């Protein structure tokens, strides 16, 4: 069984994820003017918050579910359901974050998908949608054979880690892009 250090590190990761969300909210509220849902720059402010929450914190948490020692023994279905539900929550937050940024861009007549950040992000979201649908169909629904599941599991795990890494790269490049625009174009 896992030691107390493992659970302490899980608690630390959860705390860091919560702090990432809270600091992003603080940044958007107090340094970028707040939030709105009207096509203005304040609507854009939802985008970083929802993408950090969805594609990093919830996605990362969903990925960690199968690393918990309790998931290694006993029935797998509750863990599969938790894994799928956390990923679904991440996907919903991500889609709302994309709606916010595309609505802001369209309202302000700004081109969509014009930077490395946006292409990394949209690629991560597309792969995430494919991964979630495939995972739901193969691993959660009872129709797939054990042979198919065992064949696809390493691919599912690999792409899960790759999508999380791509998401983190997209978030970092997005924060850098926002800071660049803030310092160079608005001052």
C-alpha positions as a Markdown table, in Angstrom:
| # | Residue | x | y | z |
|---|---|---|---|---|
| 1 | Unk | 0.0 | 0.0 | 0.0 |
| 2 | Unk | 1.1 | 3.6 | -0.6 |
| 3 | Unk | 2.8 | 5.6 | 2.1 |
| 4 | Unk | 1.6 | 8.8 | 3.6 |
| 5 | Unk | 4.0 | 10.7 | 1.3 |
| 6 | Unk | 2.0 | 9.6 | -1.7 |
| 7 | Unk | -1.2 | 11.0 | -0.2 |
| 8 | Unk | 0.5 | 14.1 | 1.0 |
| 9 | Unk | 1.8 | 14.8 | -2.6 |
| 10 | Unk | -1.7 | 14.2 | -4.0 |
| 11 | Unk | -3.0 | 16.8 | -1.5 |
| 12 | Unk | -0.2 | 19.1 | -2.5 |
| 13 | Unk | -1.1 | 18.7 | -6.2 |
| 14 | Unk | -4.7 | 19.4 | -5.5 |
| 15 | Unk | -3.8 | 22.5 | -3.5 |
| 16 | Unk | -1.5 | 23.7 | -6.3 |
| 17 | Unk | -4.3 | 23.2 | -8.9 |
| 18 | Unk | -6.8 | 25.1 | -6.8 |
| 19 | Unk | -4.2 | 27.9 | -6.3 |
| 20 | Unk | -3.7 | 28.1 | -10.1 |
| 21 | Unk | -7.4 | 28.6 | -10.6 |
| 22 | Unk | -7.7 | 31.2 | -7.8 |
| 23 | Unk | -4.6 | 33.1 | -9.1 |
| 24 | Unk | -6.0 | 33.1 | -12.6 |
| 25 | Unk | -9.3 | 34.4 | -11.3 |
| 26 | Unk | -7.5 | 37.1 | -9.3 |
| 27 | Unk | -5.4 | 38.1 | -12.3 |
| 28 | Unk | -8.5 | 38.4 | -14.5 |
| 29 | Unk | -10.6 | 40.2 | -11.8 |
| 30 | Unk | -8.1 | 42.7 | -10.4 |
| 31 | Unk | -5.5 | 43.2 | -13.2 |
| 32 | Unk | -7.7 | 42.7 | -16.3 |
| 33 | Unk | -10.9 | 44.4 | -15.2 |
| 34 | Unk | -13.3 | 41.5 | -14.3 |
| 35 | Unk | -15.7 | 39.3 | -16.1 |
| 36 | Unk | -18.7 | 39.7 | -18.3 |
| 37 | Unk | -20.6 | 37.7 | -21.0 |
| 38 | Unk | -21.2 | 40.4 | -23.6 |
| 39 | Unk | -18.5 | 40.1 | -26.2 |
| 40 | Unk | -16.2 | 42.6 | -24.6 |
| 41 | Unk | -12.7 | 42.2 | -23.3 |
| 42 | Unk | -14.2 | 41.2 | -20.0 |
| 43 | Unk | -15.8 | 38.2 | -21.8 |
| 44 | Unk | -12.3 | 37.2 | -22.9 |
| 45 | Unk | -11.3 | 37.0 | -19.2 |
| 46 | Unk | -13.3 | 33.8 | -18.8 |
| 47 | Unk | -11.1 | 32.1 | -21.3 |
| 48 | Unk | -7.9 | 31.8 | -19.2 |
| 49 | Unk | -9.8 | 30.8 | -16.1 |
| 50 | Unk | -11.9 | 28.1 | -17.7 |
| 51 | Unk | -9.0 | 26.7 | -19.7 |
| 52 | Unk | -6.7 | 26.5 | -16.7 |
| 53 | Unk | -9.5 | 24.9 | -14.7 |
| 54 | Unk | -10.6 | 22.5 | -17.4 |
| 55 | Unk | -7.5 | 21.5 | -19.4 |
| 56 | Unk | -5.0 | 21.5 | -16.6 |
| 57 | Unk | -6.6 | 21.1 | -13.2 |
| 58 | Unk | -9.7 | 18.9 | -13.9 |
| 59 | Unk | -7.9 | 17.0 | -16.7 |
| 60 | Unk | -4.9 | 16.4 | -14.5 |
| 61 | Unk | -7.1 | 15.3 | -11.6 |
| 62 | Unk | -9.0 | 12.9 | -13.8 |
| 63 | Unk | -5.7 | 11.5 | -15.0 |
| 64 | Unk | -4.5 | 10.9 | -11.4 |
| 65 | Unk | -7.6 | 8.9 | -10.5 |
| 66 | Unk | -5.9 | 5.7 | -11.7 |
| 67 | Unk | -2.8 | 6.4 | -9.8 |
| 68 | Unk | -4.5 | 6.2 | -6.5 |
| 69 | Unk | -3.8 | 2.9 | -4.7 |
| 70 | Unk | -7.5 | 2.4 | -3.9 |
| 71 | Unk | -8.2 | 2.1 | -7.6 |
| 72 | Unk | -5.8 | -0.8 | -7.9 |
| 73 | Unk | -8.0 | -3.2 | -6.0 |
| 74 | Unk | -11.7 | -4.0 | -6.0 |
| 75 | Unk | -14.3 | -3.0 | -8.6 |
| 76 | Unk | -13.1 | -0.7 | -11.4 |
| 77 | Unk | -16.4 | 0.8 | -12.4 |
| 78 | Unk | -16.6 | 3.5 | -9.7 |
| 79 | Unk | -13.1 | 4.7 | -10.7 |
| 80 | Unk | -14.0 | 4.6 | -14.4 |
| 81 | Unk | -17.1 | 6.7 | -13.7 |
| 82 | Unk | -15.1 | 9.2 | -11.6 |
| 83 | Unk | -12.4 | 9.3 | -14.3 |
| 84 | Unk | -15.0 | 9.9 | -17.1 |
| 85 | Unk | -17.0 | 12.4 | -15.0 |
| 86 | Unk | -13.9 | 14.5 | -14.2 |
| 87 | Unk | -12.9 | 14.5 | -17.9 |
| 88 | Unk | -16.5 | 15.4 | -18.9 |
| 89 | Unk | -16.4 | 18.3 | -16.4 |
| 90 | Unk | -13.0 | 19.4 | -17.9 |
| 91 | Unk | -14.4 | 19.2 | -21.4 |
| 92 | Unk | -17.5 | 21.3 | -20.5 |
| 93 | Unk | -15.3 | 24.0 | -18.9 |
| 94 | Unk | -13.0 | 23.9 | -22.0 |
| 95 | Unk | -15.9 | 24.3 | -24.4 |
| 96 | Unk | -17.3 | 27.2 | -22.5 |
| 97 | Unk | -13.8 | 28.8 | -22.5 |
| 98 | Unk | -13.6 | 28.4 | -26.2 |
| 99 | Unk | -17.1 | 29.9 | -26.7 |
| 100 | Unk | -15.9 | 32.9 | -24.6 |
| 101 | Unk | -12.8 | 33.5 | -26.7 |
| 102 | Unk | -14.4 | 32.9 | -30.1 |
| 103 | Unk | -17.4 | 35.2 | -29.2 |
| 104 | Unk | -15.0 | 37.9 | -28.1 |
| 105 | Unk | -12.9 | 37.6 | -31.3 |
| 106 | Unk | -16.0 | 37.6 | -33.5 |
| 107 | Unk | -17.5 | 40.5 | -31.7 |
| 108 | Unk | -14.3 | 42.5 | -32.0 |
| 109 | Unk | -13.6 | 41.4 | -35.5 |
| 110 | Unk | -10.4 | 39.7 | -34.5 |
| 111 | Unk | -9.1 | 36.7 | -36.4 |
| 112 | Unk | -9.5 | 33.4 | -34.8 |
| 113 | Unk | -6.6 | 30.9 | -34.5 |
| 114 | Unk | -3.9 | 33.3 | -35.4 |
| 115 | Unk | -1.1 | 32.2 | -33.0 |
| 116 | Unk | 0.9 | 29.2 | -31.9 |
| 117 | Unk | -1.0 | 29.3 | -28.6 |
| 118 | Unk | -4.4 | 29.0 | -30.4 |
| 119 | Unk | -3.2 | 26.2 | -32.6 |
| 120 | Unk | -1.7 | 24.3 | -29.7 |
| 121 | Unk | -4.9 | 24.8 | -27.8 |
| 122 | Unk | -7.4 | 23.8 | -30.5 |
| 123 | Unk | -5.3 | 20.7 | -31.2 |
| 124 | Unk | -5.3 | 19.8 | -27.6 |
| 125 | Unk | -9.1 | 20.2 | -27.4 |
| 126 | Unk | -9.7 | 18.2 | -30.6 |
| 127 | Unk | -7.5 | 15.4 | -29.4 |
| 128 | Unk | -9.2 | 15.5 | -26.0 |
| 129 | Unk | -12.6 | 15.2 | -27.6 |
| 130 | Unk | -11.5 | 12.2 | -29.6 |
| 131 | Unk | -9.8 | 10.7 | -26.6 |
| 132 | Unk | -12.9 | 11.1 | -24.4 |
| 133 | Unk | -15.3 | 9.6 | -27.0 |
| 134 | Unk | -13.0 | 6.7 | -27.7 |
| 135 | Unk | -12.4 | 6.1 | -23.9 |
| 136 | Unk | -16.2 | 6.3 | -23.3 |
| 137 | Unk | -17.0 | 3.9 | -26.1 |
| 138 | Unk | -14.2 | 1.3 | -25.4 |
| 139 | Unk | -13.6 | 1.4 | -21.7 |
| 140 | Unk | -16.9 | 2.5 | -20.1 |
| 141 | Unk | -19.5 | 0.9 | -22.3 |
| 142 | Unk | -19.7 | -2.9 | -21.9 |
| 143 | Unk | -19.5 | -3.9 | -25.6 |
| 144 | Unk | -15.7 | -3.9 | -26.1 |
| 145 | Unk | -13.8 | -7.1 | -25.7 |
| 146 | Unk | -10.9 | -7.4 | -23.2 |
| 147 | Unk | -8.6 | -8.0 | -26.2 |
| 148 | Unk | -9.6 | -4.6 | -27.7 |
| 149 | Unk | -9.3 | -2.9 | -24.3 |
| 150 | Unk | -5.9 | -4.3 | -23.6 |
| 151 | Unk | -4.8 | -3.3 | -27.1 |
| 152 | Unk | -6.0 | 0.3 | -26.8 |
| 153 | Unk | -5.1 | 0.9 | -23.1 |
| 154 | Unk | -1.4 | 1.9 | -23.7 |
| 155 | Unk | -2.5 | 4.2 | -26.6 |
| 156 | Unk | -5.1 | 5.8 | -24.3 |
| 157 | Unk | -2.6 | 6.3 | -21.6 |
| 158 | Unk | 0.0 | 7.7 | -24.0 |
| 159 | Unk | -2.4 | 10.2 | -25.6 |
| 160 | Unk | -3.8 | 11.2 | -22.2 |
| 161 | Unk | -0.3 | 12.2 | -21.1 |
| 162 | Unk | 0.4 | 13.8 | -24.4 |
| 163 | Unk | -2.8 | 15.9 | -24.3 |
| 164 | Unk | -2.1 | 17.0 | -20.8 |
| 165 | Unk | 1.4 | 18.1 | -21.8 |
| 166 | Unk | 0.0 | 19.9 | -24.9 |
| 167 | Unk | -2.6 | 21.6 | -22.7 |
| 168 | Unk | 0.1 | 22.8 | -20.3 |
| 169 | Unk | 2.2 | 24.1 | -23.2 |
| 170 | Unk | -0.9 | 25.9 | -24.6 |
| 171 | Unk | -1.7 | 27.5 | -21.2 |
| 172 | Unk | 1.9 | 28.7 | -20.8 |
| 173 | Unk | 2.0 | 30.1 | -24.3 |
| 174 | Unk | -1.4 | 31.7 | -23.8 |
| 175 | Unk | -0.3 | 33.4 | -20.6 |
| 176 | Unk | 2.9 | 34.6 | -22.3 |
| 177 | Unk | 0.9 | 35.8 | -25.3 |
| 178 | Unk | -1.5 | 37.7 | -23.0 |
| 179 | Unk | 1.3 | 39.3 | -21.1 |
| 180 | Unk | 3.1 | 40.2 | -24.4 |
| 181 | Unk | -0.1 | 41.9 | -25.7 |
| 182 | Unk | -0.6 | 43.7 | -22.3 |
| 183 | Unk | 2.9 | 45.1 | -22.1 |
| 184 | Unk | 3.5 | 45.8 | -25.8 |
| 185 | Unk | 0.2 | 46.8 | -27.3 |
| 186 | Unk | -1.8 | 48.4 | -24.4 |
| 187 | Unk | 0.8 | 50.6 | -22.7 |
